[in-house]
Amino acid sequence: MSRIIRIGTRDSQLAMWQAKTVQSQLEQIGHKSVLVPVKSTGDIVLDKPLYELGITGIFTKTLDIAMLNGNIDIAVHSLKDVPTVLPKGIVQAAVLKRGNINDTLVFKKNEEFLSQRDAVIATGSLRRRAQWLNRYPTHTVVGLRGNVNSRLEKLESNDWNAAIFAAAGLGRLGIKPENAINLHWMIPAPAQGAVMVAALEEDEEVKAICAEINHRETEICTGIEREFLNRLEGGCTAPIGAICYINKEEEINFKGILLSKDGTRKIEVTKVVELGKHDKLAEFCADYVIGKGGKTLIDQLQRSDKTTNIYSTKTLTDDQQLLFHNDVVTKSNDAIKISLNRIPKTIVKSEIENVIITSKNAVEALLTNFSAIELQFKNIYCVGRRTKRMIEKRIGKVTHMEANAKKLADYLVDYIEGTEVTYFCSDLRLDDLPNILTENNIKVNEVEAYQTKYDGEKLENSVDGILFYSPSTVDAFLKVNKANGIAFCIGETTANTAKKHFEDVRIAKIPTVESVIELVNEFYAVDS
């Protein structure tokens, strides 16, 4: 029986188009496949930290992890979104024939503003912004985020003259407006318009199959562009453009550009070489740009002052900081401080039939007071996957878990053994769980396992968004700050508290810090 290839993809409209295109090409050469939309990394745990595996891509991380864990066989990406250095164990297996490489200007009324001193152009791309300001230095460029459809809607609803999009994205979705023109003078992002297929380095069968749909010319050209980017970028988010094509005389034509963010400085390079003699083309062009002042320009960009635009009400680890989009500058601090209480031994002197634990802090409090063997709990009910994992690793088997306290209370009303529970909680807790249980004649013995202290940090400047992980973090933040920006919330309970104060509240797909970070990245994403 022939192998059915599992095609991993993001679940956005554009990503699905790309995955279906790969699927169609595989079917044309006789290979069966199935689409596997991957929404989140969930609780997938790798043997090593992400940075040790080289997993750094904002748009590719989820699929990289899914592939390394054996959940998918190949992953489909916009090649311009793929880091120039792939994770360990993953290789580029194919590049499809390239689509439209151009950037497109979508204007609202007419093109007269192009000759006027004042105009407002929207884009979320540093590269597009810099090239536009280099050509039209008196114009104003404003930020634009979201998927293609939402950005078109924002253009209509705001007092802007135009917005810049990738022509490939508009064309693939079949939504290119009539009032749009290609910006042939604007140098696109390296590998713009190309779709890439990634596979496991060790999967020889899949690599051989993917090689059948590889477009060699596109592979060569995008490879040169991405090498140029790699040699210049050095981790910097500098505005860099590159385009390469092969003409009828079998010559490779390359053009690259590096700009300052405000467009006042520009370094360009062009080079033509014979096909087959292009091995050093990217290196030559990158060295030329560096020699013309590019190194100084990149150093200045790396040292430029950055303003915090995302604030986390929980201190983030180094690994978590690495997961953010390049445009995100984060600051984090624990808005909640925890003090573990002393719990009387009489509480656990005999077996407790039903125990409720809603946080990892309660687990820490129990294990600070007692050894695991002293905790004789017949049924443990908890909130959250990570709390469950911690309980089962350090105390014992969890009978049932729910995503939030209210759902757990509803479950217990129907399925609890007996009519009494012991609830290890904080001095600050929501009333949902004890109220629901009490109303249904289930006795709740509350044990204050730890105390919660508000310690929110006052922000000097407004930010785009705040990351919240519990109702308490919302309350702590608002004690010293106003409710401005987007509230990115770990779960529904936290979001319900945030909705009382914030106009824009977004909820993570699963209750993990990493999933909240994915929400932020979606906000800063600019689709192809």
C-alpha positions as CSV (number, residue, x, y, z in Angstrom):
1,M,0.0,0.0,0.0
2,S,1.4,3.4,-1.0
3,R,2.2,5.9,1.7
4,I,-0.3,8.6,2.5
5,I,1.6,11.8,3.1
6,R,0.4,14.0,6.0
7,I,0.7,17.6,4.9
8,G,1.0,20.0,7.9
9,T,-0.2,23.6,7.5
10,R,-1.4,26.6,9.5
11,D,-5.1,27.0,9.4
12,S,-5.3,30.5,7.8
13,Q,-7.0,30.9,4.5
14,L,-3.8,31.7,2.7
15,A,-1.9,28.8,4.3
16,M,-4.6,26.4,3.4
17,W,-4.4,27.6,-0.2
18,Q,-0.7,26.8,-0.3
19,A,-1.2,23.4,1.3
20,K,-3.9,22.4,-1.2
21,T,-1.7,23.5,-4.0
22,V,1.0,21.1,-2.8
23,Q,-1.6,18.4,-2.3
24,S,-2.8,18.9,-5.9
25,Q,0.7,18.7,-7.3
26,L,1.4,15.5,-5.4
27,E,-1.8,13.9,-6.6
28,Q,-0.9,14.8,-10.2
29,I,2.2,12.6,-9.9
30,G,0.3,9.8,-8.2
31,H,0.9,10.3,-4.5
32,K,-2.0,10.4,-2.0
33,S,-2.0,12.9,0.9
34,V,-4.1,14.3,3.6
35,L,-4.2,17.9,5.0
36,V,-3.4,18.3,8.7
37,P,-4.1,21.8,10.0
38,V,-2.0,22.4,13.1
39,K,-3.4,25.2,15.2
40,S,-1.1,25.1,18.2
41,T,1.8,23.2,19.7
42,G,-0.4,22.4,22.7
43,D,1.4,20.4,25.4
44,I,3.9,18.9,23.0
45,V,7.2,18.6,24.9
46,L,10.5,18.1,23.0
47,D,13.6,16.5,24.5
48,K,15.5,19.8,24.2
49,P,14.6,23.5,24.4
50,L,13.5,25.1,21.2
51,Y,16.6,27.2,20.8
52,E,18.9,24.1,21.0
53,L,17.0,22.6,18.1
54,G,17.2,25.9,16.1
55,I,13.4,26.4,16.2
56,T,13.1,30.2,15.9
57,G,10.5,30.9,13.2
58,I,7.4,32.8,14.2
59,F,5.2,31.3,11.5
60,T,7.0,27.9,11.2
61,K,7.5,26.9,14.9
62,T,4.3,25.1,15.4
63,L,4.8,23.0,12.2
64,D,8.5,22.4,13.0
65,I,7.5,20.8,16.4
66,A,4.7,18.8,14.9
67,M,7.1,17.3,12.3
68,L,9.8,16.5,14.8
69,N,7.2,14.8,16.9
70,G,6.1,12.7,14.0
71,N,2.6,14.2,13.7
72,I,3.1,15.3,10.1
73,D,5.3,14.2,7.2
74,I,5.8,17.6,5.4
75,A,5.1,21.2,6.3
76,V,4.1,23.9,3.8
77,H,5.2,27.5,4.3
78,S,5.5,30.8,2.6
79,L,9.3,30.7,1.9
80,K,9.8,34.3,2.9
81,D,8.6,33.4,6.4
82,V,11.0,30.6,6.9
83,P,14.2,31.3,8.9
84,T,17.3,31.2,6.7
85,V,18.7,28.5,9.0
86,L,16.3,25.5,9.4
87,P,15.9,23.6,12.6
88,K,18.1,20.5,13.2
89,G,16.7,17.5,11.4
90,I,14.5,19.5,9.0
91,V,15.4,20.3,5.4
92,Q,13.9,22.1,2.4
93,A,12.4,19.3,0.3
94,A,10.8,21.4,-2.5
95,V,10.0,24.8,-3.7
96,L,7.0,25.3,-6.0
97,K,7.1,27.4,-9.1
98,R,7.1,31.0,-7.9
99,G,4.0,33.2,-8.1
100,N,3.8,37.0,-8.4
101,I,6.8,38.5,-6.7
102,N,5.6,42.1,-6.5
103,D,4.3,44.3,-3.8
104,T,0.9,45.8,-4.6
105,L,-0.5,49.2,-3.8
106,V,-4.3,49.2,-3.1
107,F,-5.6,52.7,-3.1
108,K,-9.0,54.0,-2.0
109,K,-10.0,56.6,-4.6
110,N,-7.3,57.4,-7.1
111,E,-3.6,57.7,-7.6
112,E,-3.3,61.5,-7.4
113,F,-1.9,61.3,-3.9
114,L,1.3,59.9,-5.4
115,S,2.2,63.3,-6.7
116,Q,1.1,65.2,-3.5
117,R,3.2,66.2,-0.6
118,D,1.0,64.7,2.1
119,A,-0.5,61.2,2.0
120,V,-1.0,58.3,4.4
121,I,0.1,54.8,3.5
122,A,-0.5,51.7,5.6
123,T,1.9,48.7,5.9
124,G,3.1,46.5,8.7
125,S,6.4,45.7,6.9
126,L,9.6,47.5,7.8
127,R,11.0,46.8,4.3
128,R,7.9,48.3,2.5
129,R,7.9,51.3,4.9
130,A,11.5,52.1,4.4
131,Q,11.3,51.9,0.6
132,W,8.2,53.9,0.5
133,L,9.7,56.7,2.6
134,N,12.9,56.6,0.5
135,R,10.8,57.4,-2.6
136,Y,8.1,59.6,-0.9
137,P,9.9,61.1,2.1
138,T,7.0,63.6,3.0
139,H,4.4,60.9,3.2
140,T,3.2,59.3,6.5
141,V,3.4,55.6,6.9
142,V,1.1,53.9,9.5
143,G,1.1,50.4,10.9
144,L,-1.2,47.7,9.5
145,R,-1.7,44.3,11.0
146,G,-3.8,41.2,10.5
147,N,-4.6,38.8,7.7
148,V,-5.3,40.0,4.2
149,N,-9.0,40.4,4.5
150,S,-8.9,42.3,7.8
151,R,-6.2,44.6,6.4
152,L,-8.4,45.4,3.3
153,E,-11.3,46.2,5.7
154,K,-9.1,48.5,7.8
155,L,-8.1,50.3,4.6
156,E,-11.8,51.0,3.9
157,S,-12.6,52.1,7.4
158,N,-9.6,54.4,8.0
159,D,-8.7,57.8,6.5
160,W,-5.7,56.4,4.6
161,N,-4.9,56.9,0.9
162,A,-3.6,53.4,0.3
163,A,-2.1,50.2,1.8
164,I,0.6,47.9,0.5
165,F,0.1,44.1,0.1
166,A,1.9,41.2,-1.4
167,A,0.5,40.6,-4.8
168,A,0.8,36.8,-4.4
169,G,-1.5,36.8,-1.3
170,L,-4.2,38.9,-3.0
171,G,-4.1,36.8,-6.1
172,R,-4.1,33.4,-4.4
173,L,-7.2,34.4,-2.4
174,G,-8.9,35.8,-5.5
175,I,-9.5,39.2,-3.8
176,K,-7.2,41.6,-5.7
177,P,-9.2,44.9,-5.9
178,E,-9.6,46.7,-9.2
179,N,-8.0,49.8,-7.7
180,A,-4.6,48.2,-7.3
181,I,-1.2,48.6,-9.0
182,N,2.0,46.5,-8.8
183,L,5.0,48.4,-7.4
184,H,7.6,47.3,-9.8
185,W,10.1,49.7,-8.3
186,M,9.9,48.2,-4.8
187,I,12.3,45.3,-4.2
188,P,10.4,42.4,-2.6
189,A,11.3,40.4,0.4
190,P,13.7,37.5,-0.2
191,A,11.7,34.5,-1.5
192,Q,8.5,36.5,-1.7
193,G,5.8,34.7,-3.7
194,A,7.4,31.2,-3.3
195,V,5.9,28.2,-1.5
196,M,8.3,25.8,0.3
197,V,7.9,22.3,1.5
198,A,9.9,21.1,4.5
199,A,10.5,17.5,5.5
200,L,12.5,15.5,8.0
201,E,16.1,15.1,6.9
202,E,16.0,11.3,7.7
203,D,12.8,10.7,5.6
204,E,14.4,9.6,2.3
205,E,11.1,8.4,0.8
206,V,9.2,11.7,1.4
207,K,12.2,13.8,0.2
208,A,12.3,11.8,-3.0
209,I,8.6,12.3,-3.6
210,C,8.9,16.1,-2.9
211,A,11.8,16.4,-5.3
212,E,9.3,15.5,-8.1
213,I,7.4,18.8,-7.5
214,N,10.5,20.9,-7.0
215,H,10.9,23.8,-9.4
216,R,14.6,24.1,-10.0
217,E,14.7,27.7,-11.3
218,T,12.7,28.9,-8.3
219,E,14.9,26.9,-6.0
220,I,18.1,28.5,-7.4
221,C,16.8,32.1,-7.3
222,T,15.2,32.0,-3.8
223,G,18.3,30.2,-2.5
224,I,20.5,33.1,-3.6
225,E,18.1,35.7,-2.1
226,R,17.9,33.9,1.2
227,E,21.7,33.5,1.4
228,F,22.0,37.3,0.8
229,L,19.5,37.9,3.6
230,N,21.4,35.5,5.9
231,R,24.7,37.1,5.3
232,L,23.4,40.6,6.0
233,E,20.8,40.1,8.7
234,G,22.7,38.6,11.6
235,G,19.5,38.5,13.7
236,C,18.7,42.1,12.9
237,T,15.2,43.1,11.7
238,A,16.7,45.5,9.1
239,P,14.6,46.4,6.0
240,I,16.2,44.1,3.4
241,G,14.9,43.3,-0.1
242,A,16.3,40.9,-2.7
243,I,15.1,39.6,-6.1
244,C,16.7,37.2,-8.5
245,Y,15.7,35.8,-11.9
246,I,17.1,33.9,-14.8
247,N,16.7,35.5,-18.3
248,K,16.5,33.8,-21.7
249,E,20.3,34.0,-22.1
250,E,20.6,31.8,-19.0
251,E,22.0,34.6,-16.9
252,I,21.2,35.1,-13.3
253,N,20.2,38.7,-12.5
254,F,20.3,39.8,-8.9
255,K,19.3,43.0,-7.1
256,G,19.4,43.6,-3.4
257,I,18.8,46.5,-1.1
258,L,19.4,47.5,2.5
259,L,17.8,50.6,4.1
260,S,17.5,52.4,7.3
261,K,14.1,52.1,8.9
262,D,13.1,55.7,8.0
263,G,14.3,55.2,4.4
264,T,16.8,58.1,4.5
265,R,19.7,55.7,3.8
266,K,19.8,53.1,1.0
267,I,22.4,50.8,-0.2
268,E,21.7,48.9,-3.5
269,V,23.6,46.2,-5.4
270,T,23.0,44.6,-8.8
271,K,24.9,41.8,-10.4
272,V,24.6,39.5,-13.4
273,V,26.4,36.1,-13.7
274,E,26.1,33.1,-15.9
275,L,23.9,30.2,-14.7
276,G,26.2,27.6,-13.2
277,K,28.7,30.2,-12.1
278,H,26.4,31.6,-9.3
279,D,27.8,29.9,-6.2
280,K,29.4,33.1,-4.9
281,L,26.8,35.5,-6.1
282,A,25.0,36.1,-2.8
283,E,28.3,36.3,-0.9
284,F,29.7,38.9,-3.4
285,C,26.5,41.1,-3.2
286,A,26.3,40.9,0.6
287,D,30.0,41.8,0.9
288,Y,29.4,44.7,-1.5
289,V,26.6,46.1,0.6
290,I,28.6,45.6,3.8
291,G,31.6,47.4,2.2
292,K,29.4,50.4,1.2
293,G,28.4,51.1,4.8
294,G,26.0,48.2,5.4
295,K,27.8,47.0,8.5
296,T,27.5,50.3,10.1
297,L,23.9,50.7,9.2
298,I,23.0,47.2,10.6
299,D,24.9,48.0,13.8
300,Q,23.0,51.2,14.2
301,L,19.7,49.3,13.6
302,Q,20.6,46.7,16.2
303,R,21.5,49.4,18.8
304,S,18.5,51.6,18.0
305,D,16.3,52.3,21.0
306,K,13.2,50.1,21.0
307,T,10.1,51.0,22.8
308,T,8.3,48.2,24.7
309,N,5.0,47.3,22.9
310,I,4.0,44.2,24.8
311,Y,3.8,43.8,28.6
312,S,3.5,40.5,30.4
313,T,2.1,40.3,33.9
314,K,4.2,37.2,34.5
315,T,8.0,37.0,34.2
316,L,8.9,35.2,31.0
317,T,11.7,32.7,30.5
318,D,14.5,33.2,27.9
319,D,12.9,30.4,25.8
320,Q,9.5,32.2,25.9
321,Q,11.1,35.5,24.9
322,L,12.6,33.9,21.8
323,L,9.1,32.8,20.6
324,F,7.9,36.4,19.9
325,H,7.7,38.0,16.5
326,N,10.7,40.2,15.6
327,D,8.5,43.4,15.9
328,V,7.7,42.6,19.5
329,V,9.6,44.3,22.3
330,T,8.5,42.8,25.6
331,K,8.8,43.7,29.2
332,S,7.6,41.3,31.9
333,N,7.2,41.3,35.7
334,D,5.3,39.2,38.1
335,A,2.2,41.2,38.9
336,I,1.3,38.6,41.5
337,K,3.5,37.6,44.4
338,I,2.8,34.3,46.2
339,S,3.4,33.5,49.8
340,L,2.9,29.9,50.8
341,N,0.9,29.3,54.0
342,R,1.6,26.8,56.8
343,I,-1.1,24.1,56.5
344,P,-2.0,22.2,59.7
345,K,-1.1,18.5,59.7
346,T,-4.6,17.7,60.9
347,I,-5.9,18.6,57.5
348,V,-4.2,15.5,55.9
349,K,-3.9,13.2,58.8
350,S,-6.3,10.7,57.2
351,E,-7.3,10.0,53.6
352,I,-9.4,12.8,51.9
353,E,-11.9,11.4,49.5
354,N,-12.2,14.4,47.1
355,V,-9.6,17.1,46.6
356,I,-9.7,20.2,44.4
357,I,-6.5,21.9,43.2
358,T,-6.8,24.8,40.8
359,S,-3.2,26.0,40.5
360,K,0.4,25.0,40.6
361,N,0.8,27.3,43.6
362,A,-1.5,25.1,45.6
363,V,0.6,22.1,44.7
364,E,3.8,23.9,45.8
365,A,2.1,24.8,49.1
366,L,1.1,21.2,49.8
367,L,4.5,19.8,49.0
368,T,6.2,22.5,51.1
369,N,4.2,21.4,54.1
370,F,4.1,17.7,53.5
371,S,5.9,14.8,51.7
372,A,4.0,13.3,48.8
373,I,3.4,10.1,50.8
374,E,1.5,12.1,53.5
375,L,-0.9,13.3,50.9
376,Q,-3.5,10.5,50.8
377,F,-6.0,11.8,48.3
378,K,-8.5,9.3,46.8
379,N,-9.8,11.6,44.0
380,I,-7.9,14.6,42.8
381,Y,-9.7,17.1,40.6
382,C,-7.8,20.0,39.0
383,V,-7.8,22.9,36.6
384,G,-5.3,23.2,33.8
385,R,-3.1,20.7,31.9
386,R,0.1,22.0,33.5
387,T,-1.3,21.7,37.0
388,K,-2.4,18.2,36.2
389,R,1.1,17.3,34.9
390,M,2.7,18.7,38.1
391,I,0.2,16.8,40.3
392,E,0.7,13.5,38.6
393,K,4.5,13.9,38.6
394,R,4.8,14.9,42.3
395,I,1.6,13.7,44.1
396,G,-0.5,11.2,42.3
397,K,-3.1,10.4,39.6
398,V,-5.6,13.1,38.7
399,T,-9.2,11.8,38.5
400,H,-10.4,14.6,36.2
401,M,-9.3,17.9,34.8
402,E,-11.1,20.9,33.3
403,A,-9.9,24.1,31.6
404,N,-11.4,26.4,34.3
405,A,-12.9,26.3,37.7
406,K,-16.5,26.8,36.6
407,K,-16.3,23.8,34.2
408,L,-14.8,21.7,36.9
409,A,-17.6,22.7,39.3
410,D,-20.2,21.7,36.7
411,Y,-18.5,18.4,36.2
412,L,-18.4,17.6,39.9
413,V,-22.1,18.3,40.3
414,D,-22.8,15.4,38.0
415,Y,-20.0,13.0,38.7
416,I,-18.5,13.5,42.2
417,E,-18.3,10.5,44.6
418,G,-19.8,11.6,47.9
419,T,-21.0,15.1,48.9
420,E,-17.9,16.8,50.3
421,V,-14.7,18.3,48.8
422,T,-11.5,19.8,50.2
423,Y,-10.5,22.8,48.2
424,F,-6.8,24.0,48.4
425,C,-6.9,27.6,47.2
426,S,-5.6,31.2,47.6
427,D,-6.9,33.9,49.9
428,L,-8.0,35.5,46.6
429,R,-10.1,33.3,44.5
430,L,-13.2,33.5,42.3
431,D,-16.6,32.4,43.8
432,D,-17.8,30.3,40.9
433,L,-16.6,26.9,42.1
434,P,-17.6,27.0,45.7
435,N,-20.9,28.7,44.9
436,I,-21.9,26.1,42.3
437,L,-21.0,23.2,44.6
438,T,-22.7,24.7,47.6
439,E,-25.9,25.4,45.6
440,N,-25.9,21.7,44.7
441,N,-25.5,20.5,48.3
442,I,-21.9,19.6,48.0
443,K,-20.0,20.7,51.1
444,V,-16.8,22.7,50.4
445,N,-13.9,22.7,53.0
446,E,-11.7,25.5,51.9
447,V,-8.0,25.4,53.0
448,E,-6.1,28.6,52.3
449,A,-2.9,27.1,51.0
450,Y,-1.2,30.4,49.9
451,Q,-1.7,34.1,49.8
452,T,-1.7,36.3,46.8
453,K,-0.2,39.8,46.9
454,Y,-0.8,42.4,44.1
455,D,2.5,43.8,42.9
456,G,1.6,45.4,39.5
457,E,4.2,47.6,37.8
458,K,3.2,51.0,36.6
459,L,3.9,51.5,32.9
460,E,5.3,54.8,31.8
461,N,4.1,54.5,28.2
462,S,1.1,52.9,26.6
463,V,1.6,49.5,25.0
464,D,-0.1,47.5,22.2
465,G,-1.1,44.8,24.5
466,I,-0.9,43.1,27.9
467,L,-0.6,39.4,28.6
468,F,-2.8,38.2,31.5
469,Y,-2.7,34.7,33.1
470,S,-5.3,34.9,35.8
471,P,-8.1,37.2,37.0
472,S,-5.7,38.3,39.8
473,T,-3.1,39.5,37.2
474,V,-5.8,41.7,35.6
475,D,-6.7,43.2,39.0
476,A,-3.1,43.7,39.9
477,F,-2.3,45.5,36.6
478,L,-5.3,47.8,36.8
479,K,-4.5,48.9,40.3
480,V,-1.7,51.0,38.9
481,N,-2.5,51.2,35.2
482,K,-5.4,52.1,32.9
483,A,-7.0,49.6,30.6
484,N,-5.4,50.5,27.2
485,G,-4.5,48.2,24.4
486,I,-5.4,44.6,23.8
487,A,-5.8,42.1,26.6
488,F,-4.2,38.8,25.6
489,C,-5.7,36.2,28.0
490,I,-4.7,32.6,28.9
491,G,-8.3,31.4,29.3
492,E,-12.0,32.3,29.5
493,T,-12.0,33.0,33.3
494,T,-9.2,35.5,32.9
495,A,-10.9,37.0,29.8
496,N,-14.2,37.5,31.6
497,T,-12.4,39.7,34.2
498,A,-10.5,41.6,31.4
499,K,-13.8,42.2,29.5
500,K,-15.0,44.3,32.3
501,H,-12.3,46.8,31.5
502,F,-10.8,46.2,28.1
503,E,-12.5,46.7,24.7
504,D,-10.4,44.2,22.9
505,V,-9.9,40.9,24.6
506,R,-8.4,37.8,23.0
507,I,-8.3,34.3,24.4
508,A,-5.5,31.7,23.8
509,K,-6.5,28.5,22.1
510,I,-5.1,26.5,25.0
511,P,-4.2,27.7,28.5
512,T,-0.4,28.0,28.2
513,V,2.0,30.9,28.2
514,E,3.2,29.8,24.7
515,S,-0.3,29.9,23.4
516,V,-0.8,33.4,24.7
517,I,2.4,34.4,22.9
518,E,1.0,32.9,19.7
519,L,-2.0,35.3,20.0
520,V,0.5,38.2,20.1
521,N,2.3,36.9,17.1
522,E,-0.9,36.6,15.1
523,F,-1.6,40.3,15.9
524,Y,1.9,41.3,14.6
525,A,1.8,38.9,11.6
526,V,1.7,40.2,8.1
527,D,0.5,37.4,5.7
528,S,2.2,36.9,2.4
